[in-house]
Amino acid sequence: MGKPHAPAELLPGTLDLLVLKALAAGRMHGYGIAQHVKQTSDDVLQVGESSLYPALQRLLMRGWVKAAWGASDNNRRARYYELTAAGRKQLAVEREEFDRVILAIHKVLNAT
């Protein structure tokens, strides 16, 4: 049995994409976003608080997400984030750009 892998580092520029994609599934608080990324990536990707909350602030300032205070599952006060219409459009733009870059990387790696 092999040694477990450490969580992978996020590629530069992918955090906003991952947060927007997580919020496309519905309204979430910060911890929920981090858990969504971790679980859907089979524990390969992890988003730390030190990068997540500045990213959420950046997305708020750009109008791609909105936020409101509410009660979490354990009755604690939490800030919930939700995708805006502009955020949905940006998600499509970022996804297209990411797919373009990944295709280019595959071409380079598979070149003879």
Residue, then its C-alpha position, 0 to 999 in steps of 0.5 A: m500500500g502506497k504512502p498517502h499523498a499530501p494535498a495538491e497545491l492549487l494552480p495559480g488563478t484557479l481558486d476563484l474558479l473553484v469557489l465560483k463552481a462550488l457556489a454554483a451548487g448553492r448557497m454556502h458558508g466559507y467552511g462549506i465551500a472548503q469542504h465541497v472542494k476537498q470532497t469533490s476532489d477526493d481530498v486532493l485539493q484543500v483550500g485554507e482559510s488564509s486564501l479562501y476568505p481573501a478570495l471571497q472578499r475579492l469575489l464580493m467586490r467584483g459583484w460575482v457573489k453576494a453574502a448574508w449572515g445566517a445560522s449554520d447547522n450547529n446554530r452558529r452565526a455564519r456568513y453565507y455566500e451565493l453566486t450572482a448572475a454576473g458570477r454565473k457569467q464569470l464562472a463560464v468565462e473562467r471555465e472556458e479559459f481554464d479548459r483552454v489552458i489545460l488543453a494547451i498543457h496536454k498538447v505540450l506534454n503529449a508532443t513528441 
